[in-house]
Amino acid sequence: MTETTTVRLNDEERALLDEFASEFGGRSGAIKQGIQMLAQEHRRRRRALESFIDEWSAESGAPDPDGVAAMRERFFARR
């Protein structure tokens, strides 16, 4: 099933989209390709982070739950 989504673009964003549209079979193709690239990059970064955490844990032991909670509060709490 396909669905239409409306996206508001400013002049600069529209110019970028038009620049890539010819390479990807139109505006829709360029947007779809951009979404796929974003998903791939997100997965790559997640795997790299998981690998880093695994290596860190192997060298230093499991993280302290209280320390993790403090970091979560400091860096990720909404203010």
N, C-alpha and C positions, 0 to 999 in steps of 0.2 A: 504494500500500500504506500502510495506517495502522499505527501502533504505539502502545501505551500506555506512558507514562512516569510513574513515581511521583516526586512531589516532596514533601518534608517542609516544612511551613509552620508557623511559630509562630502564636500567637493574633492578633498584629497583622497578619501577612501574610495569614492566612485572612480577617480582617475586610476588608482591602483587596480581596482577590480577590472576596469576596462583594459588595462595593460596586460593582465593575465588571461582575460577572457578568450582571446584568440588562440592561446596556447592550449586551452583546456576545453574547447568546444562550446564556448559561451560563458556567460556570467554564472549560470547554475553549475556548470562543470568546474569552474574556478573555485567557487565556494565549496563544493563537495570535496575537491582536492585539498583545499585548505583545512577542512574539518578532519580529513583523513591524516594529513600531516601533523596536525595538532594532537590527535589521538596517539599516533606513533611516537611523537616526542614525549608525551605524557607517560606512556608505557616505558619508554627507554629510561626516563628520569626516575621513575618508580623502581625499576629493576636496579638501577645504579645505587639508589638510596638503600634498598634492601640489602644489596651486596655489601655496601659500606657498613651498615649496622651489623650484619653477620660477622664481618671481619673484625670490627671493633669489639663485639661481644666475645669472639674467640680469643682475642688478645687481652681484654680487660675484664672479662666476666660480664654477667648479665647486668643491665642497668638497674640502678636503685629506683624502686617505684616512687618513693617520696621525691627524689630528684627529678624524675620524669614529670610528676604532677606539678612541681614548682616551675619547671621550664614551660610546660603547657600553659600554666596560668600567666607567666611572664610574657611569653611570645605570641600566644594564640587566643588569649581571652579578649572578648569584644569589650571595647571601652566606649 
